Amino acid sequence: MAKVCQVSGVGVTRGHHIHRSGKAKKEGGIGKHITKRVKRVIFPNLRTKRIWVAELNKFVTVKLTARALKTVNKNGAFSVLKTAGLI
């Protein structure tokens, strides 16, 4: 299964990790300098949850991020899952 949130659509992003060398100016050096940029992958904070939907009287299993889980708790499971097209 893809590493994508079923509610918000957040997926894997790509970025860089920056390598720095040198001594900081406030420690008496001449400052930090960037020496290299290394590719990295940033994964979303995904959770697989069984959510009880009272209107349907059943559990629905969804894969969502922690932020989307907060949205489900705030706005209600039925309305959030309906707008996402999962029910």
Distance bins in CASP14 RR format, pairs under 12 A and 6 or more apart:
PFRMAT RR
TARGET T0000
AUTHOR 0000-0000-0000
RMODE 2
METHOD distances of the structure
MODEL  1
1 46 0 0 0 0 1 0 0 0 0 0 0
1 48 0 0 0 0 1 0 0 0 0 0 0
1 61 0 0 0 0 0 1 0 0 0 0 0
1 62 0 0 0 0 0 1 0 0 0 0 0
1 63 1 0 0 1 0 0 0 0 0 0 0
2 9 0 0 0 0 1 0 0 0 0 0 0
2 10 0 0 0 0 0 1 0 0 0 0 0
2 11 1 0 0 1 0 0 0 0 0 0 0
2 12 0 0 0 0 1 0 0 0 0 0 0
2 43 0 0 0 0 0 1 0 0 0 0 0
2 44 0 0 0 0 0 1 0 0 0 0 0
2 46 0 0 0 0 1 0 0 0 0 0 0
2 63 0 0 0 0 1 0 0 0 0 0 0
3 9 0 0 0 0 0 1 0 0 0 0 0
3 10 0 0 0 0 1 0 0 0 0 0 0
3 11 1 0 0 1 0 0 0 0 0 0 0
3 12 1 0 1 0 0 0 0 0 0 0 0
3 13 0 0 0 0 0 1 0 0 0 0 0
3 41 0 0 0 0 1 0 0 0 0 0 0
3 42 0 0 0 0 0 1 0 0 0 0 0
3 43 1 0 0 1 0 0 0 0 0 0 0
3 44 1 0 0 1 0 0 0 0 0 0 0
3 45 0 0 0 0 0 1 0 0 0 0 0
3 46 1 0 0 1 0 0 0 0 0 0 0
3 47 0 0 0 0 0 1 0 0 0 0 0
3 48 0 0 0 0 0 1 0 0 0 0 0
3 63 0 0 0 0 1 0 0 0 0 0 0
3 64 0 0 0 0 0 1 0 0 0 0 0
3 65 0 0 0 0 0 1 0 0 0 0 0
4 10 1 0 0 1 0 0 0 0 0 0 0
4 11 1 0 1 0 0 0 0 0 0 0 0
4 12 1 0 0 1 0 0 0 0 0 0 0
4 13 0 0 0 0 0 1 0 0 0 0 0
4 43 0 0 0 0 0 1 0 0 0 0 0
4 44 1 0 0 1 0 0 0 0 0 0 0
4 46 0 0 0 0 1 0 0 0 0 0 0
4 62 0 0 0 0 0 1 0 0 0 0 0
4 63 1 0 0 1 0 0 0 0 0 0 0
4 64 0 0 0 0 1 0 0 0 0 0 0
4 65 0 0 0 0 1 0 0 0 0 0 0
4 68 0 0 0 0 0 1 0 0 0 0 0
4 84 0 0 0 0 0 1 0 0 0 0 0
5 11 1 0 0 1 0 0 0 0 0 0 0
5 12 0 0 0 0 0 1 0 0 0 0 0
5 43 0 0 0 0 0 1 0 0 0 0 0
5 44 1 0 0 1 0 0 0 0 0 0 0
5 45 0 0 0 0 1 0 0 0 0 0 0
5 46 1 0 0 1 0 0 0 0 0 0 0
5 47 0 0 0 0 1 0 0 0 0 0 0
5 48 0 0 0 0 0 1 0 0 0 0 0
5 49 0 0 0 0 0 1 0 0 0 0 0
5 62 0 0 0 0 1 0 0 0 0 0 0
5 63 1 0 0 1 0 0 0 0 0 0 0
5 64 1 0 1 0 0 0 0 0 0 0 0
5 65 1 0 1 0 0 0 0 0 0 0 0
5 66 0 0 0 0 1 0 0 0 0 0 0
5 67 0 0 0 0 1 0 0 0 0 0 0
5 68 1 0 1 0 0 0 0 0 0 0 0
5 69 0 0 0 0 1 0 0 0 0 0 0
5 71 0 0 0 0 0 1 0 0 0 0 0
5 72 0 0 0 0 0 1 0 0 0 0 0
5 80 0 0 0 0 0 1 0 0 0 0 0
5 84 0 0 0 0 1 0 0 0 0 0 0
5 86 0 0 0 0 0 1 0 0 0 0 0
6 44 0 0 0 0 0 1 0 0 0 0 0
6 46 0 0 0 0 1 0 0 0 0 0 0
6 47 0 0 0 0 0 1 0 0 0 0 0
6 48 0 0 0 0 0 1 0 0 0 0 0
6 49 0 0 0 0 0 1 0 0 0 0 0
6 51 0 0 0 0 0 1 0 0 0 0 0
6 60 0 0 0 0 0 1 0 0 0 0 0
6 61 0 0 0 0 1 0 0 0 0 0 0
6 62 1 0 1 0 0 0 0 0 0 0 0
6 63 1 0 1 0 0 0 0 0 0 0 0
6 64 1 0 1 0 0 0 0 0 0 0 0
6 65 0 0 0 0 1 0 0 0 0 0 0
6 68 0 0 0 0 1 0 0 0 0 0 0
6 69 0 0 0 0 0 1 0 0 0 0 0
6 72 0 0 0 0 0 1 0 0 0 0 0
6 80 0 0 0 0 0 1 0 0 0 0 0
6 81 0 0 0 0 1 0 0 0 0 0 0
6 83 0 0 0 0 0 1 0 0 0 0 0
6 84 1 0 0 1 0 0 0 0 0 0 0
6 85 0 0 0 0 1 0 0 0 0 0 0
6 86 1 0 0 1 0 0 0 0 0 0 0
6 87 0 0 0 0 0 1 0 0 0 0 0
7 44 0 0 0 0 0 1 0 0 0 0 0
7 46 0 0 0 0 0 1 0 0 0 0 0
7 47 0 0 0 0 0 1 0 0 0 0 0
7 49 0 0 0 0 0 1 0 0 0 0 0
7 51 0 0 0 0 0 1 0 0 0 0 0
7 60 0 0 0 0 0 1 0 0 0 0 0
7 62 1 0 0 1 0 0 0 0 0 0 0
7 63 0 0 0 0 1 0 0 0 0 0 0
7 64 1 0 1 0 0 0 0 0 0 0 0
7 65 1 0 0 1 0 0 0 0 0 0 0
7 66 0 0 0 0 0 1 0 0 0 0 0
7 67 0 0 0 0 1 0 0 0 0 0 0
7 68 1 0 1 0 0 0 0 0 0 0 0
7 69 0 0 0 0 1 0 0 0 0 0 0
7 70 0 0 0 0 0 1 0 0 0 0 0
7 71 1 0 0 1 0 0 0 0 0 0 0
7 72 1 0 0 1 0 0 0 0 0 0 0
7 73 0 0 0 0 0 1 0 0 0 0 0
7 75 0 0 0 0 0 1 0 0 0 0 0
7 76 0 0 0 0 0 1 0 0 0 0 0
7 77 0 0 0 0 0 1 0 0 0 0 0
7 79 0 0 0 0 0 1 0 0 0 0 0
7 80 1 0 0 1 0 0 0 0 0 0 0
7 81 1 0 0 1 0 0 0 0 0 0 0
7 82 0 0 0 0 0 1 0 0 0 0 0
7 83 0 0 0 0 1 0 0 0 0 0 0
7 84 1 0 1 0 0 0 0 0 0 0 0
7 85 0 0 0 0 1 0 0 0 0 0 0
7 86 1 0 0 1 0 0 0 0 0 0 0
7 87 0 0 0 0 0 1 0 0 0 0 0
8 44 0 0 0 0 1 0 0 0 0 0 0
8 45 0 0 0 0 0 1 0 0 0 0 0
8 46 0 0 0 0 0 1 0 0 0 0 0
8 62 0 0 0 0 0 1 0 0 0 0 0
8 63 0 0 0 0 0 1 0 0 0 0 0
8 64 1 0 0 1 0 0 0 0 0 0 0
8 65 1 0 0 1 0 0 0 0 0 0 0
8 66 0 0 0 0 0 1 0 0 0 0 0
8 67 1 0 0 1 0 0 0 0 0 0 0
8 68 1 0 1 0 0 0 0 0 0 0 0
8 69 0 0 0 0 0 1 0 0 0 0 0
8 70 0 0 0 0 0 1 0 0 0 0 0
8 71 1 0 0 1 0 0 0 0 0 0 0
8 72 0 0 0 0 0 1 0 0 0 0 0
8 80 0 0 0 0 1 0 0 0 0 0 0
8 83 0 0 0 0 0 1 0 0 0 0 0
8 84 0 0 0 0 1 0 0 0 0 0 0
8 86 0 0 0 0 0 1 0 0 0 0 0
9 44 0 0 0 0 1 0 0 0 0 0 0
9 46 0 0 0 0 0 1 0 0 0 0 0
9 62 0 0 0 0 0 1 0 0 0 0 0
9 63 0 0 0 0 0 1 0 0 0 0 0
9 64 0 0 0 0 1 0 0 0 0 0 0
9 65 0 0 0 0 1 0 0 0 0 0 0
9 67 0 0 0 0 0 1 0 0 0 0 0
9 68 0 0 0 0 1 0 0 0 0 0 0
9 84 0 0 0 0 1 0 0 0 0 0 0
9 85 0 0 0 0 0 1 0 0 0 0 0
9 86 0 0 0 0 0 1 0 0 0 0 0
10 42 0 0 0 0 0 1 0 0 0 0 0
10 43 0 0 0 0 0 1 0 0 0 0 0
10 44 1 0 1 0 0 0 0 0 0 0 0
10 45 0 0 0 0 1 0 0 0 0 0 0
10 46 0 0 0 0 1 0 0 0 0 0 0
10 63 0 0 0 0 0 1 0 0 0 0 0
10 64 0 0 0 0 1 0 0 0 0 0 0
10 65 1 0 1 0 0 0 0 0 0 0 0
10 66 0 0 0 0 0 1 0 0 0 0 0
10 67 1 0 0 1 0 0 0 0 0 0 0
10 68 1 0 0 1 0 0 0 0 0 0 0
10 71 0 0 0 0 0 1 0 0 0 0 0
11 41 0 0 0 0 0 1 0 0 0 0 0
11 42 0 0 0 0 1 0 0 0 0 0 0
11 43 0 0 0 0 1 0 0 0 0 0 0
11 44 1 0 1 0 0 0 0 0 0 0 0
11 45 0 0 0 0 0 1 0 0 0 0 0
11 46 0 0 0 0 1 0 0 0 0 0 0
11 63 0 0 0 0 0 1 0 0 0 0 0
11 64 0 0 0 0 0 1 0 0 0 0 0
11 65 0 0 0 0 1 0 0 0 0 0 0
11 68 0 0 0 0 0 1 0 0 0 0 0
12 40 0 0 0 0 0 1 0 0 0 0 0
12 41 1 0 0 1 0 0 0 0 0 0 0
12 42 1 0 0 1 0 0 0 0 0 0 0
12 43 1 0 1 0 0 0 0 0 0 0 0
12 44 1 0 0 1 0 0 0 0 0 0 0
12 45 0 0 0 0 0 1 0 0 0 0 0
12 46 0 0 0 0 0 1 0 0 0 0 0
12 65 0 0 0 0 0 1 0 0 0 0 0
13 39 0 0 0 0 0 1 0 0 0 0 0
13 40 0 0 0 0 1 0 0 0 0 0 0
13 41 1 0 0 1 0 0 0 0 0 0 0
13 42 1 0 1 0 0 0 0 0 0 0 0
13 43 0 0 0 0 1 0 0 0 0 0 0
13 44 0 0 0 0 1 0 0 0 0 0 0
14 37 0 0 0 0 0 1 0 0 0 0 0
14 38 0 0 0 0 0 1 0 0 0 0 0
14 39 1 0 0 1 0 0 0 0 0 0 0
14 40 1 0 0 1 0 0 0 0 0 0 0
14 41 1 0 1 0 0 0 0 0 0 0 0
14 42 1 0 0 1 0 0 0 0 0 0 0
14 43 0 0 0 0 0 1 0 0 0 0 0
15 37 0 0 0 0 1 0 0 0 0 0 0
15 38 0 0 0 0 1 0 0 0 0 0 0
15 39 1 0 0 1 0 0 0 0 0 0 0
15 40 1 0 1 0 0 0 0 0 0 0 0
15 41 1 0 0 1 0 0 0 0 0 0 0
15 42 1 0 0 1 0 0 0 0 0 0 0
15 43 0 0 0 0 0 1 0 0 0 0 0
16 34 0 0 0 0 0 1 0 0 0 0 0
16 36 0 0 0 0 1 0 0 0 0 0 0
16 37 1 0 1 0 0 0 0 0 0 0 0
16 38 1 0 0 1 0 0 0 0 0 0 0
16 39 1 0 0 1 0 0 0 0 0 0 0
16 40 1 0 0 1 0 0 0 0 0 0 0
16 41 0 0 0 0 0 1 0 0 0 0 0
16 42 0 0 0 0 0 1 0 0 0 0 0
17 34 0 0 0 0 0 1 0 0 0 0 0
17 35 0 0 0 0 0 1 0 0 0 0 0
17 36 0 0 0 0 1 0 0 0 0 0 0
17 37 1 0 0 1 0 0 0 0 0 0 0
17 38 1 0 1 0 0 0 0 0 0 0 0
17 39 1 0 0 1 0 0 0 0 0 0 0
17 40 1 0 1 0 0 0 0 0 0 0 0
17 41 0 0 0 0 0 1 0 0 0 0 0
17 42 0 0 0 0 0 1 0 0 0 0 0
18 32 0 0 0 0 1 0 0 0 0 0 0
18 33 0 0 0 0 0 1 0 0 0 0 0
18 34 1 0 1 0 0 0 0 0 0 0 0
18 35 0 0 0 0 1 0 0 0 0 0 0
18 36 1 0 0 1 0 0 0 0 0 0 0
18 37 1 0 1 0 0 0 0 0 0 0 0
18 38 1 0 0 1 0 0 0 0 0 0 0
18 39 0 0 0 0 0 1 0 0 0 0 0
18 40 0 0 0 0 0 1 0 0 0 0 0
19 32 0 0 0 0 0 1 0 0 0 0 0
19 33 0 0 0 0 1 0 0 0 0 0 0
19 34 1 0 0 1 0 0 0 0 0 0 0
19 35 1 0 1 0 0 0 0 0 0 0 0
19 36 1 0 1 0 0 0 0 0 0 0 0
19 37 1 0 0 1 0 0 0 0 0 0 0
19 38 1 0 0 1 0 0 0 0 0 0 0
19 40 0 0 0 0 0 1 0 0 0 0 0
20 31 0 0 0 0 1 0 0 0 0 0 0
20 32 1 0 1 0 0 0 0 0 0 0 0
20 33 1 0 0 1 0 0 0 0 0 0 0
20 34 1 0 1 0 0 0 0 0 0 0 0
20 35 1 0 0 1 0 0 0 0 0 0 0
20 36 0 0 0 0 1 0 0 0 0 0 0
20 37 0 0 0 0 0 1 0 0 0 0 0
20 38 0 0 0 0 0 1 0 0 0 0 0
21 29 0 0 0 0 0 1 0 0 0 0 0
21 30 0 0 0 0 0 1 0 0 0 0 0
21 31 0 0 0 0 1 0 0 0 0 0 0
21 32 1 0 0 1 0 0 0 0 0 0 0
21 33 1 0 0 1 0 0 0 0 0 0 0
21 34 0 0 0 0 1 0 0 0 0 0 0
21 35 1 0 1 0 0 0 0 0 0 0 0
21 36 0 0 0 0 1 0 0 0 0 0 0
22 28 0 0 0 0 0 1 0 0 0 0 0
22 29 1 0 0 1 0 0 0 0 0 0 0
22 30 1 0 0 1 0 0 0 0 0 0 0
22 31 1 0 0 1 0 0 0 0 0 0 0
22 32 1 0 1 0 0 0 0 0 0 0 0
22 33 1 0 0 1 0 0 0 0 0 0 0
22 34 0 0 0 0 0 1 0 0 0 0 0
22 35 0 0 0 0 1 0 0 0 0 0 0
23 29 1 1 0 0 0 0 0 0 0 0 0
23 30 1 0 0 1 0 0 0 0 0 0 0
23 31 1 0 0 1 0 0 0 0 0 0 0
23 32 1 0 0 1 0 0 0 0 0 0 0
23 33 0 0 0 0 0 1 0 0 0 0 0
24 30 0 0 0 0 1 0 0 0 0 0 0
24 31 1 0 1 0 0 0 0 0 0 0 0
24 32 1 0 0 1 0 0 0 0 0 0 0
24 33 0 0 0 0 0 1 0 0 0 0 0
25 31 1 0 1 0 0 0 0 0 0 0 0
25 32 0 0 0 0 1 0 0 0 0 0 0
25 33 0 0 0 0 0 1 0 0 0 0 0
26 32 0 0 0 0 0 1 0 0 0 0 0
43 65 0 0 0 0 0 1 0 0 0 0 0
44 63 0 0 0 0 1 0 0 0 0 0 0
44 64 0 0 0 0 1 0 0 0 0 0 0
44 65 1 0 1 0 0 0 0 0 0 0 0
44 66 0 0 0 0 1 0 0 0 0 0 0
44 67 0 0 0 0 1 0 0 0 0 0 0
44 68 0 0 0 0 1 0 0 0 0 0 0
44 69 0 0 0 0 0 1 0 0 0 0 0
45 63 0 0 0 0 0 1 0 0 0 0 0
45 64 0 0 0 0 1 0 0 0 0 0 0
45 65 1 0 1 0 0 0 0 0 0 0 0
45 66 1 0 1 0 0 0 0 0 0 0 0
45 67 1 0 0 1 0 0 0 0 0 0 0
45 68 0 0 0 0 1 0 0 0 0 0 0
45 69 0 0 0 0 1 0 0 0 0 0 0
45 70 0 0 0 0 0 1 0 0 0 0 0
46 62 0 0 0 0 0 1 0 0 0 0 0
46 63 1 0 1 0 0 0 0 0 0 0 0
46 64 1 0 0 1 0 0 0 0 0 0 0
46 65 1 0 1 0 0 0 0 0 0 0 0
46 66 0 0 0 0 1 0 0 0 0 0 0
46 67 0 0 0 0 0 1 0 0 0 0 0
46 68 0 0 0 0 1 0 0 0 0 0 0
46 69 0 0 0 0 0 1 0 0 0 0 0
47 61 0 0 0 0 0 1 0 0 0 0 0
47 62 0 0 0 0 1 0 0 0 0 0 0
47 63 1 0 0 1 0 0 0 0 0 0 0
47 64 1 0 0 1 0 0 0 0 0 0 0
47 65 1 0 0 1 0 0 0 0 0 0 0
47 66 1 0 0 1 0 0 0 0 0 0 0
47 67 0 0 0 0 0 1 0 0 0 0 0
47 68 0 0 0 0 1 0 0 0 0 0 0
47 69 1 0 0 1 0 0 0 0 0 0 0
47 70 0 0 0 0 0 1 0 0 0 0 0
47 72 0 0 0 0 0 1 0 0 0 0 0
48 60 0 0 0 0 0 1 0 0 0 0 0
48 61 1 0 0 1 0 0 0 0 0 0 0
48 62 1 0 0 1 0 0 0 0 0 0 0
48 63 1 0 1 0 0 0 0 0 0 0 0
48 64 0 0 0 0 1 0 0 0 0 0 0
48 65 0 0 0 0 0 1 0 0 0 0 0
48 69 0 0 0 0 0 1 0 0 0 0 0
49 59 0 0 0 0 1 0 0 0 0 0 0
49 60 0 0 0 0 1 0 0 0 0 0 0
49 61 1 0 0 1 0 0 0 0 0 0 0
49 62 1 0 0 1 0 0 0 0 0 0 0
49 63 1 0 0 1 0 0 0 0 0 0 0
49 64 1 0 0 1 0 0 0 0 0 0 0
49 65 0 0 0 0 0 1 0 0 0 0 0
49 66 0 0 0 0 0 1 0 0 0 0 0
49 68 0 0 0 0 1 0 0 0 0 0 0
49 69 1 0 0 1 0 0 0 0 0 0 0
49 70 0 0 0 0 0 1 0 0 0 0 0
49 72 0 0 0 0 1 0 0 0 0 0 0
49 73 0 0 0 0 0 1 0 0 0 0 0
49 77 0 0 0 0 1 0 0 0 0 0 0
49 81 0 0 0 0 0 1 0 0 0 0 0
49 86 0 0 0 0 0 1 0 0 0 0 0
50 58 0 0 0 0 1 0 0 0 0 0 0
50 59 1 0 1 0 0 0 0 0 0 0 0
50 60 1 0 0 1 0 0 0 0 0 0 0
50 61 1 0 1 0 0 0 0 0 0 0 0
50 62 0 0 0 0 1 0 0 0 0 0 0
50 63 0 0 0 0 0 1 0 0 0 0 0
50 64 0 0 0 0 0 1 0 0 0 0 0
50 69 0 0 0 0 0 1 0 0 0 0 0
50 72 0 0 0 0 0 1 0 0 0 0 0
50 77 0 0 0 0 0 1 0 0 0 0 0
51 58 0 0 0 0 0 1 0 0 0 0 0
51 59 1 0 0 1 0 0 0 0 0 0 0
51 60 1 0 1 0 0 0 0 0 0 0 0
51 61 1 0 0 1 0 0 0 0 0 0 0
51 62 1 0 0 1 0 0 0 0 0 0 0
51 63 0 0 0 0 0 1 0 0 0 0 0
51 64 0 0 0 0 1 0 0 0 0 0 0
51 68 0 0 0 0 0 1 0 0 0 0 0
51 69 0 0 0 0 1 0 0 0 0 0 0
51 71 0 0 0 0 0 1 0 0 0 0 0
51 72 1 0 0 1 0 0 0 0 0 0 0
51 73 0 0 0 0 1 0 0 0 0 0 0
51 76 0 0 0 0 1 0 0 0 0 0 0
51 77 1 0 1 0 0 0 0 0 0 0 0
51 78 0 0 0 0 1 0 0 0 0 0 0
51 80 0 0 0 0 1 0 0 0 0 0 0
51 81 1 0 0 1 0 0 0 0 0 0 0
51 84 0 0 0 0 0 1 0 0 0 0 0
51 86 0 0 0 0 1 0 0 0 0 0 0
51 87 0 0 0 0 0 1 0 0 0 0 0
52 58 1 0 0 1 0 0 0 0 0 0 0
52 59 1 0 1 0 0 0 0 0 0 0 0
52 60 0 0 0 0 1 0 0 0 0 0 0
52 61 0 0 0 0 0 1 0 0 0 0 0
52 62 0 0 0 0 0 1 0 0 0 0 0
52 72 0 0 0 0 0 1 0 0 0 0 0
52 73 0 0 0 0 0 1 0 0 0 0 0
52 76 0 0 0 0 0 1 0 0 0 0 0
52 77 1 0 0 1 0 0 0 0 0 0 0
52 78 0 0 0 0 0 1 0 0 0 0 0
52 81 0 0 0 0 0 1 0 0 0 0 0
53 59 1 0 0 1 0 0 0 0 0 0 0
53 60 1 0 1 0 0 0 0 0 0 0 0
53 61 0 0 0 0 0 1 0 0 0 0 0
53 62 0 0 0 0 0 1 0 0 0 0 0
53 72 0 0 0 0 0 1 0 0 0 0 0
53 76 0 0 0 0 1 0 0 0 0 0 0
53 77 1 0 1 0 0 0 0 0 0 0 0
53 78 1 0 1 0 0 0 0 0 0 0 0
53 79 0 0 0 0 0 1 0 0 0 0 0
53 80 0 0 0 0 0 1 0 0 0 0 0
53 81 1 0 0 1 0 0 0 0 0 0 0
53 82 0 0 0 0 1 0 0 0 0 0 0
53 86 0 0 0 0 1 0 0 0 0 0 0
53 87 1 0 0 1 0 0 0 0 0 0 0
54 60 0 0 0 0 0 1 0 0 0 0 0
54 76 0 0 0 0 1 0 0 0 0 0 0
54 77 1 0 0 1 0 0 0 0 0 0 0
54 78 1 0 0 1 0 0 0 0 0 0 0
54 79 0 0 0 0 0 1 0 0 0 0 0
54 81 0 0 0 0 0 1 0 0 0 0 0
55 76 0 0 0 0 1 0 0 0 0 0 0
55 77 0 0 0 0 1 0 0 0 0 0 0
55 78 1 0 1 0 0 0 0 0 0 0 0
55 79 0 0 0 0 1 0 0 0 0 0 0
55 81 0 0 0 0 1 0 0 0 0 0 0
55 82 0 0 0 0 1 0 0 0 0 0 0
55 87 0 0 0 0 1 0 0 0 0 0 0
56 77 0 0 0 0 1 0 0 0 0 0 0
56 78 1 0 0 1 0 0 0 0 0 0 0
56 81 0 0 0 0 1 0 0 0 0 0 0
56 82 0 0 0 0 0 1 0 0 0 0 0
56 86 0 0 0 0 0 1 0 0 0 0 0
56 87 1 0 0 1 0 0 0 0 0 0 0
57 78 0 0 0 0 0 1 0 0 0 0 0
58 77 0 0 0 0 0 1 0 0 0 0 0
58 78 0 0 0 0 0 1 0 0 0 0 0
58 81 0 0 0 0 0 1 0 0 0 0 0
58 87 0 0 0 0 1 0 0 0 0 0 0
59 77 0 0 0 0 0 1 0 0 0 0 0
59 81 0 0 0 0 0 1 0 0 0 0 0
59 87 0 0 0 0 0 1 0 0 0 0 0
60 72 0 0 0 0 0 1 0 0 0 0 0
60 77 1 0 0 1 0 0 0 0 0 0 0
60 78 0 0 0 0 1 0 0 0 0 0 0
60 80 0 0 0 0 0 1 0 0 0 0 0
60 81 1 0 0 1 0 0 0 0 0 0 0
60 82 0 0 0 0 0 1 0 0 0 0 0
60 84 0 0 0 0 0 1 0 0 0 0 0
60 85 0 0 0 0 0 1 0 0 0 0 0
60 86 1 0 0 1 0 0 0 0 0 0 0
60 87 1 0 0 1 0 0 0 0 0 0 0
61 81 0 0 0 0 0 1 0 0 0 0 0
61 86 0 0 0 0 1 0 0 0 0 0 0
61 87 0 0 0 0 0 1 0 0 0 0 0
62 68 0 0 0 0 1 0 0 0 0 0 0
62 69 0 0 0 0 1 0 0 0 0 0 0
62 71 0 0 0 0 0 1 0 0 0 0 0
62 72 0 0 0 0 1 0 0 0 0 0 0
62 77 0 0 0 0 1 0 0 0 0 0 0
62 80 0 0 0 0 1 0 0 0 0 0 0
62 81 1 0 0 1 0 0 0 0 0 0 0
62 84 0 0 0 0 1 0 0 0 0 0 0
62 85 0 0 0 0 0 1 0 0 0 0 0
62 86 1 0 0 1 0 0 0 0 0 0 0
62 87 0 0 0 0 1 0 0 0 0 0 0
63 69 0 0 0 0 0 1 0 0 0 0 0
63 84 0 0 0 0 0 1 0 0 0 0 0
63 86 0 0 0 0 0 1 0 0 0 0 0
64 70 0 0 0 0 1 0 0 0 0 0 0
64 71 0 0 0 0 1 0 0 0 0 0 0
64 72 1 0 0 1 0 0 0 0 0 0 0
64 73 0 0 0 0 0 1 0 0 0 0 0
64 77 0 0 0 0 0 1 0 0 0 0 0
64 80 0 0 0 0 1 0 0 0 0 0 0
64 81 0 0 0 0 1 0 0 0 0 0 0
64 84 0 0 0 0 1 0 0 0 0 0 0
64 86 0 0 0 0 1 0 0 0 0 0 0
65 71 0 0 0 0 1 0 0 0 0 0 0
65 72 0 0 0 0 0 1 0 0 0 0 0
66 72 0 0 0 0 0 1 0 0 0 0 0
66 73 0 0 0 0 0 1 0 0 0 0 0
67 73 0 0 0 0 0 1 0 0 0 0 0
67 74 0 0 0 0 0 1 0 0 0 0 0
67 80 0 0 0 0 0 1 0 0 0 0 0
68 74 0 0 0 0 0 1 0 0 0 0 0
68 75 0 0 0 0 0 1 0 0 0 0 0
68 76 0 0 0 0 0 1 0 0 0 0 0
68 77 0 0 0 0 0 1 0 0 0 0 0
68 80 1 0 0 1 0 0 0 0 0 0 0
68 81 0 0 0 0 0 1 0 0 0 0 0
68 83 0 0 0 0 0 1 0 0 0 0 0
68 84 0 0 0 0 1 0 0 0 0 0 0
68 86 0 0 0 0 0 1 0 0 0 0 0
69 75 0 0 0 0 0 1 0 0 0 0 0
69 76 0 0 0 0 0 1 0 0 0 0 0
69 77 0 0 0 0 0 1 0 0 0 0 0
69 80 0 0 0 0 1 0 0 0 0 0 0
69 81 0 0 0 0 0 1 0 0 0 0 0
70 76 0 0 0 0 0 1 0 0 0 0 0
70 80 0 0 0 0 0 1 0 0 0 0 0
71 77 0 0 0 0 0 1 0 0 0 0 0
71 79 0 0 0 0 1 0 0 0 0 0 0
71 80 1 0 1 0 0 0 0 0 0 0 0
71 81 0 0 0 0 0 1 0 0 0 0 0
71 83 0 0 0 0 0 1 0 0 0 0 0
71 84 0 0 0 0 1 0 0 0 0 0 0
72 78 0 0 0 0 1 0 0 0 0 0 0
72 79 0 0 0 0 1 0 0 0 0 0 0
72 80 1 0 1 0 0 0 0 0 0 0 0
72 81 1 0 0 1 0 0 0 0 0 0 0
72 82 0 0 0 0 0 1 0 0 0 0 0
72 83 0 0 0 0 0 1 0 0 0 0 0
72 84 0 0 0 0 1 0 0 0 0 0 0
72 86 0 0 0 0 0 1 0 0 0 0 0
73 79 0 0 0 0 0 1 0 0 0 0 0
73 80 0 0 0 0 1 0 0 0 0 0 0
74 80 0 0 0 0 1 0 0 0 0 0 0
75 81 0 0 0 0 0 1 0 0 0 0 0
75 82 0 0 0 0 0 1 0 0 0 0 0
75 83 0 0 0 0 1 0 0 0 0 0 0
75 84 0 0 0 0 0 1 0 0 0 0 0
76 82 0 0 0 0 1 0 0 0 0 0 0
76 83 0 0 0 0 0 1 0 0 0 0 0
76 84 0 0 0 0 0 1 0 0 0 0 0
77 83 0 0 0 0 0 1 0 0 0 0 0
77 84 0 0 0 0 0 1 0 0 0 0 0
77 86 0 0 0 0 1 0 0 0 0 0 0
77 87 0 0 0 0 1 0 0 0 0 0 0
78 84 0 0 0 0 0 1 0 0 0 0 0
78 85 0 0 0 0 0 1 0 0 0 0 0
78 86 0 0 0 0 0 1 0 0 0 0 0
78 87 1 0 0 1 0 0 0 0 0 0 0
79 85 0 0 0 0 0 1 0 0 0 0 0
79 86 0 0 0 0 0 1 0 0 0 0 0
79 87 0 0 0 0 0 1 0 0 0 0 0
80 86 0 0 0 0 1 0 0 0 0 0 0
80 87 0 0 0 0 1 0 0 0 0 0 0
81 87 1 0 1 0 0 0 0 0 0 0 0
END
